[in-house]
Amino acid sequence: MKIYTRTGDAGQTGLFSGRRVSKADLRVEAYGTVDELNATIGLLRDHLTEADSRATEVRRQLLVQQRHLFALGAMLADDRPEGNYRVPASAATDLEGYMDKMDEALPRMTHFILPGGSPAISFAHLARTVCRRAERRIVVMEESDADAITYVNRLSDYLFVVARYLGKLEGVEEIQWSPDPT
């Protein structure tokens, strides 16, 4: 099977029902941003060292999220009423459990922090911002799924905690934001 079909050459794409829509359609924008998020999380996973078993656990968690995001993208592309794709109902609460465990190792947050410190930390923050954009794209759809919105909202929180946790593992000091740039 060839990867190119030429069916999108006029700026349209097909949904699961077979209906053709503009590639600028809100639904396409939503699942395209989820796809971008998935790729960004893959990039983050690639930058985690396997030397630390705690980072290995984060890699495992991120892979689970990539699978959930693939299901979410399929759900968004499926415009049929009987759509078969869903993010598991436990996905958001699972993320809360992961965050609670990582938070135990982190200092209490008292300031906003600036993204950065190492490639892995930066990619976690990049994934977080792409996740927030995906959330906005999903929310703007007329038939937004409440569970999907909850999951993506929790995922962005999780990615923030991952960034902090990776900094702790790497011994990188958080840079606190100050309104005074000096």
C-alpha positions as CSV (number, residue, x, y, z in Angstrom):
1,M,0.0,0.0,0.0
2,K,1.3,3.4,-0.9
3,I,1.3,6.1,1.7
4,Y,0.2,8.8,-0.7
5,T,-3.4,8.7,-1.9
6,R,-3.7,12.1,-3.6
7,T,-7.1,12.5,-2.1
8,G,-6.0,15.4,0.0
9,D,-4.4,17.4,-2.8
10,A,-7.4,19.8,-2.9
11,G,-7.2,20.7,0.8
12,Q,-9.7,18.2,2.0
13,T,-9.4,15.0,4.1
14,G,-11.7,12.1,4.9
15,L,-13.2,11.4,8.3
16,F,-14.0,7.8,9.5
17,S,-17.5,8.1,8.1
18,G,-16.2,8.9,4.7
19,R,-17.3,12.5,4.8
20,R,-14.9,14.9,3.2
21,V,-14.0,18.1,5.2
22,S,-11.5,20.9,4.8
23,K,-8.1,20.3,6.3
24,A,-8.8,23.6,8.2
25,D,-11.9,22.1,9.8
26,L,-12.0,22.4,13.6
27,R,-12.1,18.6,14.0
28,V,-9.0,18.2,11.8
29,E,-7.2,20.9,13.7
30,A,-8.0,19.2,17.0
31,Y,-6.8,15.7,16.0
32,G,-3.8,17.2,14.1
33,T,-2.7,19.0,17.3
34,V,-3.2,15.8,19.3
35,D,-0.9,14.1,16.7
36,E,1.6,16.9,17.2
37,L,1.4,16.4,21.0
38,N,2.0,12.6,20.6
39,A,5.1,13.3,18.5
40,T,6.4,15.8,21.0
41,I,5.9,13.3,23.8
42,G,7.9,10.8,21.7
43,L,10.7,13.3,21.5
44,L,10.6,13.8,25.2
45,R,10.8,10.0,25.7
46,D,13.8,9.8,23.4
47,H,15.6,12.3,25.7
48,L,15.2,10.4,28.9
49,T,18.1,8.4,30.0
50,E,17.6,4.8,31.0
51,A,20.3,4.9,33.6
52,D,17.9,6.0,36.3
53,S,15.1,3.6,37.0
54,R,12.9,6.5,38.0
55,A,13.3,8.0,34.5
56,T,12.5,4.5,33.1
57,E,9.1,4.6,34.9
58,V,8.4,8.1,33.4
59,R,9.3,6.7,30.0
60,R,6.8,3.9,30.6
61,Q,4.1,6.3,31.7
62,L,4.7,8.5,28.6
63,L,4.3,5.5,26.3
64,V,1.0,4.8,27.9
65,Q,0.0,8.5,27.2
66,Q,1.1,8.1,23.6
67,R,-1.3,5.2,23.2
68,H,-4.1,7.2,24.8
69,L,-3.4,10.1,22.5
70,F,-3.6,7.9,19.5
71,A,-7.0,6.7,20.7
72,L,-8.0,10.3,21.3
73,G,-6.9,11.3,17.8
74,A,-8.9,8.5,16.3
75,M,-11.9,9.5,18.5
76,L,-11.7,13.0,17.2
77,A,-11.4,11.8,13.6
78,D,-14.4,9.5,14.0
79,D,-17.5,11.5,13.2
80,R,-19.8,8.5,13.4
81,P,-22.3,8.5,16.3
82,E,-21.3,5.0,17.2
83,G,-17.6,5.8,17.2
84,N,-15.4,3.1,18.6
85,Y,-12.5,5.0,20.0
86,R,-12.2,6.3,23.6
87,V,-9.6,7.3,26.1
88,P,-9.9,4.9,29.0
89,A,-12.1,6.3,31.8
90,S,-9.3,5.9,34.3
91,A,-6.7,7.9,32.2
92,A,-7.1,11.2,34.1
93,T,-7.1,9.6,37.6
94,D,-4.1,7.5,36.6
95,L,-2.2,10.7,35.8
96,E,-3.2,12.1,39.2
97,G,-1.6,9.0,40.8
98,Y,1.6,9.5,38.8
99,M,1.7,13.2,39.7
100,D,1.1,12.5,43.4
101,K,4.0,10.0,43.5
102,M,6.4,12.4,41.7
103,D,5.3,15.3,43.9
104,E,6.5,13.4,47.0
105,A,10.0,13.9,45.8
106,L,9.7,17.5,44.8
107,P,10.1,20.7,46.8
108,R,6.9,22.7,47.4
109,M,6.3,25.2,44.6
110,T,6.3,28.8,45.8
111,H,7.0,30.6,42.5
112,F,6.4,30.3,38.8
113,I,9.3,28.6,37.1
114,L,10.8,29.2,33.8
115,P,11.0,26.3,31.3
116,G,14.4,24.8,30.6
117,G,17.4,23.4,32.3
118,S,18.2,20.4,30.1
119,P,16.9,19.0,26.8
120,A,14.5,16.6,28.6
121,I,13.1,19.3,30.9
122,S,12.6,21.6,27.9
123,F,10.9,18.9,25.9
124,A,8.6,18.2,28.8
125,H,7.6,21.9,28.9
126,L,7.2,21.9,25.1
127,A,4.9,18.9,25.3
128,R,2.9,20.7,28.0
129,T,2.4,23.8,25.9
130,V,1.4,21.7,22.8
131,C,-1.0,19.8,25.2
132,R,-2.6,23.1,26.2
133,R,-3.1,24.0,22.6
134,A,-4.6,20.6,21.9
135,E,-7.0,21.2,24.8
136,R,-8.1,24.5,23.3
137,R,-8.6,22.9,19.9
138,I,-10.8,20.2,21.5
139,V,-12.8,22.6,23.6
140,V,-13.7,24.7,20.5
141,M,-15.3,21.7,18.8
142,E,-19.1,21.8,19.0
143,E,-19.4,18.2,20.2
144,S,-16.4,18.1,22.6
145,D,-16.2,15.0,24.8
146,A,-16.0,16.0,28.5
147,D,-13.8,13.0,29.4
148,A,-11.4,13.9,26.6
149,I,-11.1,17.5,27.8
150,T,-10.6,16.3,31.4
151,Y,-7.9,13.9,30.2
152,V,-6.0,16.5,28.2
153,N,-6.2,19.0,31.0
154,R,-4.8,16.5,33.4
155,L,-2.1,15.5,30.9
156,S,-0.8,19.1,30.7
157,D,-0.6,19.2,34.5
158,Y,1.3,15.8,34.4
159,L,3.8,17.1,31.9
160,F,4.5,20.1,34.1
161,V,5.2,17.8,37.0
162,V,7.3,15.5,34.8
163,A,9.4,18.6,33.9
164,R,10.0,19.4,37.6
165,Y,10.6,15.7,38.4
166,L,13.2,15.3,35.6
167,G,14.9,18.4,37.0
168,K,15.1,16.8,40.4
169,L,16.5,13.6,38.9
170,E,19.1,15.5,36.9
171,G,20.0,17.8,39.8
172,V,19.0,20.9,37.8
173,E,17.9,23.9,39.8
174,E,14.6,25.4,38.9
175,I,14.8,29.0,37.6
176,Q,12.2,31.0,39.4
177,W,10.4,33.6,37.4
178,S,10.6,37.2,38.7
179,P,8.8,40.2,37.3
180,D,12.1,42.1,37.7
181,P,14.3,40.8,34.8
182,T,17.5,41.9,36.5
